[in-house]
């Protein structure tokens, strides 16, 4: 990043206490950035940061004022170069069965959290017309998997917000600030550890189950070579877009897709016991 050469090295990773957030933090540290792992669980964030040799802070991404405070603090300490919106919440069940609290929490974190973090970072980055916001979305932002429908709704919103805000930046004459969406397949992190036996979560096993380090490497690549939207694996992104573009065909192949996904999920459960289980 050009900003690093100018001494602007601060990078915030939300949801940084574990899983993908911790892996992204480690990868960005190795890139030469001064990483801040931000998480609503302050104790876990501090433990992860101590293990990586980086810093941490408490952050509830649903709180826009807290996001702005973190952005301002990192700007004062290191200069804010990068903000990665990684925090996410997944609940699975048929869409009409979600309690209101589950729906609210998914939207608060996955949508409002992404928006709050992006706006907080842009408040700083737009002033120097340089920097990057990376939003970790999901392939569920490209298609709506059954059983994960409300989660997919939040990810569709987050993806639309990301690409639309990039258009807004360019329309406002802001050329040096980058905004990217990373859309990975299922990732073996705590988000899925308790769902390996959940039939409603089977779509997360329908493609390629990724490790956090694989996705973190893609985040680093996007930081080095900014693109608006990157899917992982790329072929799954194409499949998801086709699935979404042809809803009648998607309904027709749904039983087969879910049967294959459930078989893969059960096979995965036999060879990958749940951590701590």
WOVENBEL-V100055 format. One record per pair of residues at least 24 apart in sequence whose C-alpha atoms are under 7 Angstrom apart, sorted by the first residue. I is the first residue (numbers start at 1). GAP is how many residues later the second one is. If there is no record, write none. Layout:
# WOVENBEL-V100055
I_GAP ; I_GAP
This chain:
# WOVENBEL-V100055
1_223 ; 3_78 ; 8_70 ; 8_71 ; 8_72 ; 8_73 ; 9_24 ; 9_25 ; 9_69 ; 9_70 ; 9_71 ; 9_72 ; 10_24 ; 10_25 ; 10_64 ; 10_68 ; 10_69 ; 10_70 ; 10_71 ; 10_72 ; 11_24 ; 11_25 ; 11_69 ; 11_70 ; 11_71 ; 11_72 ; 12_24 ; 12_25 ; 12_26 ; 12_70 ; 12_71 ; 12_72 ; 13_24 ; 13_25 ; 13_70 ; 13_71 ; 13_72 ; 13_73 ; 14_24 ; 14_25 ; 14_70 ; 14_71 ; 14_72 ; 14_73 ; 15_24 ; 15_71 ; 15_72 ; 16_29 ; 17_27 ; 17_28 ; 17_31 ; 18_30 ; 19_170 ; 19_171 ; 19_193 ; 20_169 ; 20_192 ; 20_196 ; 21_65 ; 22_26 ; 23_189 ; 23_190 ; 23_193 ; 24_192 ; 26_26 ; 27_189 ; 27_190 ; 27_193 ; 28_192 ; 61_48 ; 61_52 ; 61_55 ; 61_56 ; 62_46 ; 62_47 ; 62_50 ; 62_51 ; 64_52 ; 67_49 ; 67_50 ; 67_53 ; 68_52 ; 71_49 ; 71_50 ; 81_50 ; 81_51 ; 82_49 ; 82_50 ; 82_51 ; 83_38 ; 83_49 ; 83_50 ; 83_51 ; 84_49 ; 84_50 ; 84_51 ; 85_29 ; 85_32 ; 85_49 ; 85_50 ; 85_51 ; 86_49 ; 86_50 ; 90_61 ; 90_101 ; 91_60 ; 92_55 ; 92_56 ; 92_108 ; 92_109 ; 93_54 ; 93_55 ; 93_107 ; 94_53 ; 95_54 ; 95_55 ; 106_45 ; 106_48 ; 107_47 ; 110_44 ; 110_45 ; 111_43 ; 111_46 ; 111_47 ; 114_44 ; 125_52 ; 126_48 ; 126_51 ; 129_45 ; 129_46 ; 129_47 ; 129_48 ; 130_46 ; 130_47 ; 131_45 ; 131_46 ; 131_47 ; 132_45 ; 132_46 ; 132_47 ; 133_45 ; 133_46 ; 133_47 ; 134_45 ; 134_46 ; 134_47 ; 135_45 ; 135_46 ; 135_47 ; 136_45 ; 136_46 ; 136_47 ; 137_44 ; 137_45 ; 137_46 ; 138_44 ; 138_45 ; 138_46 ; 138_47 ; 139_44 ; 139_45 ; 139_46 ; 139_98 ; 139_101 ; 142_98 ; 142_99 ; 142_102 ; 143_97 ; 143_98 ; 143_100 ; 143_101 ; 145_58 ; 147_53 ; 147_54 ; 148_52 ; 148_53 ; 163_65 ; 178_48 ; 179_49 ; 180_46 ; 180_47 ; 180_48 ; 180_49 ; 181_47 ; 181_48 ; 181_49 ; 182_47 ; 182_48 ; 182_49 ; 183_47 ; 183_48 ; 183_49 ; 184_31 ; 184_47 ; 184_48 ; 184_49 ; 185_24 ; 185_25 ; 185_47 ; 185_48 ; 186_24 ; 187_24 ; 187_25 ; 188_24 ; 193_81 ; 193_82 ; 196_69 ; 196_73 ; 199_63 ; 202_56 ; 202_59 ; 202_60 ; 202_63 ; 203_55 ; 203_58 ; 205_56 ; 205_59 ; 205_60 ; 206_54 ; 206_55
